[in-house]
Amino acid sequence: MQTISKSKLKANMLEVFHQIEMSGEELIVTHHNKPVFRIIPIRQGKNVDELFAPWRGQVAYHVDIDEPTQAEWPDP
């Protein structure tokens, strides 16, 4: 994890932000050598299609998956 002083960040903010965006690593901002801020890039999550792509076409249903079963809905 890298650190940078507030004064160096102020002087090079756009460049530093670009580096964080490209590397994906967080940055600690210091003031008199004491950590005061943490800059963390926002990571975009995968959408449903990307997440389940490896399993597409691999699952076979032998019953209606929308129909409740007795195990799920026991008699009161």
VMD Tcl script that builds the backbone (N, CA, C; Angstrom):
set m [mol new atoms 228]
animate dup $m
set s [atomselect $m all]
$s set {name element resname resid chain x y z} {
  {N N MET 1 A 0.848 -1.170 0.000}
  {CA C MET 1 A 0.000 0.000 0.000}
  {C C MET 1 A 0.893 1.232 0.000}
  {N N GLN 2 A 0.584 2.143 -0.891}
  {CA C GLN 2 A 1.398 3.343 -1.018}
  {C C GLN 2 A 0.842 4.471 -0.165}
  {N N THR 3 A 1.730 5.403 0.175}
  {CA C THR 3 A 1.319 6.590 0.912}
  {C C THR 3 A 1.789 7.829 0.174}
  {N N ILE 4 A 1.104 8.943 0.439}
  {CA C ILE 4 A 1.482 10.227 -0.143}
  {C C ILE 4 A 1.059 11.315 0.839}
  {N N SER 5 A 1.836 12.360 0.933}
  {CA C SER 5 A 1.479 13.464 1.821}
  {C C SER 5 A 0.375 14.300 1.171}
  {N N LYS 6 A -0.366 15.021 1.996}
  {CA C LYS 6 A -1.437 15.871 1.458}
  {C C LYS 6 A -0.872 16.907 0.492}
  {N N SER 7 A 0.287 17.456 0.806}
  {CA C SER 7 A 0.857 18.487 -0.068}
  {C C SER 7 A 1.259 17.908 -1.425}
  {N N LYS 8 A 1.839 16.708 -1.441}
  {CA C LYS 8 A 2.201 16.085 -2.721}
  {C C LYS 8 A 0.959 15.686 -3.503}
  {N N LEU 9 A -0.073 15.241 -2.796}
  {CA C LEU 9 A -1.322 14.903 -3.471}
  {C C LEU 9 A -1.920 16.140 -4.123}
  {N N LYS 10 A -1.930 17.243 -3.388}
  {CA C LYS 10 A -2.500 18.481 -3.921}
  {C C LYS 10 A -1.770 18.919 -5.190}
  {N N ALA 11 A -0.454 18.809 -5.195}
  {CA C ALA 11 A 0.332 19.252 -6.346}
  {C C ALA 11 A 0.193 18.328 -7.552}
  {N N ASN 12 A -0.147 17.055 -7.318}
  {CA C ASN 12 A -0.183 16.073 -8.406}
  {C C ASN 12 A -1.493 15.276 -8.446}
  {N N MET 13 A -2.574 15.896 -8.026}
  {CA C MET 13 A -3.809 15.156 -7.816}
  {C C MET 13 A -4.307 14.406 -9.056}
  {N N LEU 14 A -4.380 15.023 -10.203}
  {CA C LEU 14 A -4.896 14.351 -11.396}
  {C C LEU 14 A -4.026 13.163 -11.793}
  {N N GLU 15 A -2.727 13.333 -11.717}
  {CA C GLU 15 A -1.805 12.242 -12.041}
  {C C GLU 15 A -1.959 11.084 -11.043}
  {N N VAL 16 A -2.051 11.418 -9.763}
  {CA C VAL 16 A -2.205 10.397 -8.725}
  {C C VAL 16 A -3.523 9.651 -8.914}
  {N N PHE 17 A -4.609 10.386 -9.173}
  {CA C PHE 17 A -5.904 9.735 -9.390}
  {C C PHE 17 A -5.859 8.809 -10.605}
  {N N HIS 18 A -5.183 9.236 -11.648}
  {CA C HIS 18 A -5.067 8.391 -12.845}
  {C C HIS 18 A -4.300 7.108 -12.513}
  {N N GLN 19 A -3.226 7.220 -11.739}
  {CA C GLN 19 A -2.446 6.040 -11.345}
  {C C GLN 19 A -3.296 5.074 -10.520}
  {N N ILE 20 A -4.094 5.608 -9.603}
  {CA C ILE 20 A -4.962 4.769 -8.779}
  {C C ILE 20 A -5.994 4.068 -9.653}
  {N N GLU 21 A -6.560 4.811 -10.588}
  {CA C GLU 21 A -7.556 4.243 -11.493}
  {C C GLU 21 A -6.964 3.106 -12.329}
  {N N MET 22 A -5.751 3.271 -12.810}
  {CA C MET 22 A -5.114 2.261 -13.643}
  {C C MET 22 A -4.646 1.048 -12.834}
  {N N SER 23 A -4.095 1.287 -11.649}
  {CA C SER 23 A -3.533 0.193 -10.850}
  {C C SER 23 A -4.601 -0.540 -10.041}
  {N N GLY 24 A -5.653 0.174 -9.651}
  {CA C GLY 24 A -6.678 -0.431 -8.811}
  {C C GLY 24 A -6.269 -0.537 -7.352}
  {N N GLU 25 A -5.128 0.006 -6.990}
  {CA C GLU 25 A -4.633 -0.070 -5.611}
  {C C GLU 25 A -5.071 1.153 -4.816}
  {N N GLU 26 A -5.226 0.963 -3.516}
  {CA C GLU 26 A -5.613 2.080 -2.672}
  {C C GLU 26 A -4.386 2.904 -2.291}
  {N N LEU 27 A -4.646 4.109 -1.799}
  {CA C LEU 27 A -3.585 5.044 -1.436}
  {C C LEU 27 A -3.918 5.662 -0.085}
  {N N ILE 28 A -2.936 5.747 0.783}
  {CA C ILE 28 A -3.093 6.394 2.081}
  {C C ILE 28 A -2.506 7.802 1.989}
  {N N VAL 29 A -3.301 8.784 2.408}
  {CA C VAL 29 A -2.853 10.180 2.416}
  {C C VAL 29 A -2.459 10.520 3.846}
  {N N THR 30 A -1.281 11.131 3.979}
  {CA C THR 30 A -0.764 11.449 5.315}
  {C C THR 30 A -0.679 12.953 5.547}
  {N N HIS 31 A -0.686 13.318 6.820}
  {CA C HIS 31 A -0.476 14.691 7.249}
  {C C HIS 31 A 0.495 14.620 8.422}
  {N N HIS 32 A 1.678 15.163 8.237}
  {CA C HIS 32 A 2.755 15.063 9.229}
  {C C HIS 32 A 3.025 13.593 9.570}
  {N N ASN 33 A 3.114 12.782 8.537}
  {CA C ASN 33 A 3.407 11.342 8.625}
  {C C ASN 33 A 2.340 10.529 9.352}
  {N N LYS 34 A 1.182 11.100 9.574}
  {CA C LYS 34 A 0.083 10.378 10.210}
  {C C LYS 34 A -1.001 10.128 9.154}
  {N N PRO 35 A -1.463 8.881 9.002}
  {CA C PRO 35 A -2.507 8.602 8.012}
  {C C PRO 35 A -3.808 9.336 8.354}
  {N N VAL 36 A -4.380 10.017 7.340}
  {CA C VAL 36 A -5.612 10.763 7.569}
  {C C VAL 36 A -6.728 10.387 6.593}
  {N N PHE 37 A -6.374 9.901 5.418}
  {CA C PHE 37 A -7.362 9.511 4.412}
  {C C PHE 37 A -6.915 8.238 3.718}
  {N N ARG 38 A -7.896 7.523 3.199}
  {CA C ARG 38 A -7.603 6.367 2.356}
  {C C ARG 38 A -8.414 6.549 1.080}
  {N N ILE 39 A -7.733 6.525 -0.048}
  {CA C ILE 39 A -8.396 6.651 -1.342}
  {C C ILE 39 A -8.474 5.262 -1.947}
  {N N ILE 40 A -9.703 4.832 -2.227}
  {CA C ILE 40 A -9.933 3.489 -2.750}
  {C C ILE 40 A -10.686 3.602 -4.068}
  {N N PRO 41 A -10.162 3.002 -5.129}
  {CA C PRO 41 A -10.889 3.060 -6.402}
  {C C PRO 41 A -12.161 2.220 -6.331}
  {N N ILE 42 A -13.188 2.667 -7.033}
  {CA C ILE 42 A -14.436 1.909 -7.103}
  {C C ILE 42 A -14.253 0.829 -8.146}
  {N N ARG 43 A -14.497 -0.403 -7.730}
  {CA C ARG 43 A -14.379 -1.520 -8.648}
  {C C ARG 43 A -15.771 -1.887 -9.143}
  {N N GLN 44 A -15.902 -1.971 -10.442}
  {CA C GLN 44 A -17.184 -2.338 -11.027}
  {C C GLN 44 A -17.373 -3.839 -10.900}
  {N N GLY 45 A -18.491 -4.236 -10.343}
  {CA C GLY 45 A -18.797 -5.651 -10.213}
  {C C GLY 45 A -19.221 -6.237 -11.550}
  {N N LYS 46 A -19.196 -7.535 -11.619}
  {CA C LYS 46 A -19.629 -8.212 -12.829}
  {C C LYS 46 A -21.148 -8.233 -12.878}
  {N N ASN 47 A -21.699 -8.156 -14.084}
  {CA C ASN 47 A -23.137 -8.285 -14.204}
  {C C ASN 47 A -23.502 -9.775 -14.172}
  {N N VAL 48 A -24.777 -10.077 -14.120}
  {CA C VAL 48 A -25.241 -11.456 -13.975}
  {C C VAL 48 A -24.741 -12.338 -15.111}
  {N N ASP 49 A -24.785 -11.834 -16.328}
  {CA C ASP 49 A -24.329 -12.628 -17.473}
  {C C ASP 49 A -22.848 -12.993 -17.353}
  {N N GLU 50 A -22.027 -12.032 -16.946}
  {CA C GLU 50 A -20.597 -12.296 -16.780}
  {C C GLU 50 A -20.337 -13.267 -15.631}
  {N N LEU 51 A -21.072 -13.095 -14.552}
  {CA C LEU 51 A -20.870 -13.901 -13.359}
  {C C LEU 51 A -21.194 -15.378 -13.604}
  {N N PHE 52 A -22.285 -15.650 -14.297}
  {CA C PHE 52 A -22.725 -17.030 -14.491}
  {C C PHE 52 A -22.353 -17.614 -15.853}
  {N N ALA 53 A -21.590 -16.894 -16.657}
  {CA C ALA 53 A -21.211 -17.359 -17.993}
  {C C ALA 53 A -20.560 -18.749 -18.003}
  {N N PRO 54 A -19.673 -19.087 -17.056}
  {CA C PRO 54 A -19.050 -20.413 -17.099}
  {C C PRO 54 A -20.042 -21.568 -16.933}
  {N N TRP 55 A -21.190 -21.300 -16.338}
  {CA C TRP 55 A -22.160 -22.376 -16.084}
  {C C TRP 55 A -23.343 -22.359 -17.057}
  {N N ARG 56 A -23.367 -21.402 -17.975}
  {CA C ARG 56 A -24.478 -21.307 -18.916}
  {C C ARG 56 A -24.579 -22.595 -19.723}
  {N N GLY 57 A -25.759 -23.172 -19.735}
  {CA C GLY 57 A -25.988 -24.406 -20.473}
  {C C GLY 57 A -25.557 -25.658 -19.731}
  {N N GLN 58 A -25.079 -25.521 -18.494}
  {CA C GLN 58 A -24.582 -26.660 -17.734}
  {C C GLN 58 A -25.618 -27.233 -16.765}
  {N N VAL 59 A -26.721 -26.507 -16.533}
  {CA C VAL 59 A -27.708 -26.921 -15.542}
  {C C VAL 59 A -28.937 -27.475 -16.255}
  {N N ALA 60 A -29.423 -28.626 -15.777}
  {CA C ALA 60 A -30.634 -29.229 -16.335}
  {C C ALA 60 A -31.668 -29.339 -15.228}
  {N N TYR 61 A -32.861 -28.829 -15.473}
  {CA C TYR 61 A -33.955 -28.910 -14.508}
  {C C TYR 61 A -34.880 -30.047 -14.916}
  {N N HIS 62 A -35.242 -30.905 -13.965}
  {CA C HIS 62 A -36.106 -32.038 -14.237}
  {C C HIS 62 A -37.507 -31.829 -13.673}
  {N N VAL 63 A -37.706 -30.703 -12.985}
  {CA C VAL 63 A -39.015 -30.347 -12.448}
  {C C VAL 63 A -39.223 -28.858 -12.677}
  {N N ASP 64 A -40.444 -28.392 -12.449}
  {CA C ASP 64 A -40.740 -26.971 -12.554}
  {C C ASP 64 A -40.123 -26.268 -11.349}
  {N N ILE 65 A -39.113 -25.442 -11.580}
  {CA C ILE 65 A -38.395 -24.810 -10.467}
  {C C ILE 65 A -39.218 -23.729 -9.769}
  {N N ASP 66 A -40.316 -23.296 -10.387}
  {CA C ASP 66 A -41.160 -22.272 -9.767}
  {C C ASP 66 A -42.260 -22.868 -8.893}
  {N N GLU 67 A -42.457 -24.165 -8.955}
  {CA C GLU 67 A -43.524 -24.799 -8.185}
  {C C GLU 67 A -43.010 -25.160 -6.789}
  {N N PRO 68 A -43.693 -24.690 -5.734}
  {CA C PRO 68 A -43.236 -25.025 -4.370}
  {C C PRO 68 A -43.422 -26.523 -4.083}
  {N N THR 69 A -42.597 -27.019 -3.214}
  {CA C THR 69 A -42.707 -28.424 -2.808}
  {C C THR 69 A -43.240 -28.473 -1.375}
  {N N GLN 70 A -43.684 -29.649 -0.958}
  {CA C GLN 70 A -44.165 -29.812 0.415}
  {C C GLN 70 A -43.043 -29.533 1.411}
  {N N ALA 71 A -41.833 -29.856 1.057}
  {CA C ALA 71 A -40.708 -29.615 1.975}
  {C C ALA 71 A -40.551 -28.125 2.256}
  {N N GLU 72 A -40.850 -27.308 1.261}
  {CA C GLU 72 A -40.715 -25.860 1.435}
  {C C GLU 72 A -41.917 -25.256 2.152}
  {N N TRP 73 A -43.086 -25.891 2.036}
  {CA C TRP 73 A -44.317 -25.337 2.582}
  {C C TRP 73 A -45.006 -26.384 3.454}
  {N N PRO 74 A -44.467 -26.655 4.630}
  {CA C PRO 74 A -45.075 -27.686 5.489}
  {C C PRO 74 A -46.472 -27.264 5.950}
  {N N ASP 75 A -47.320 -28.265 6.193}
  {CA C ASP 75 A -48.671 -28.004 6.701}
  {C C ASP 75 A -48.570 -27.441 8.116}
  {N N PRO 76 A -49.422 -26.466 8.427}
  {CA C PRO 76 A -49.372 -25.845 9.771}
  {C C PRO 76 A -49.895 -26.770 10.843}
}
mol reanalyze $m
mol bondsrecalc $m
mol representation Tube
mol addrep $m
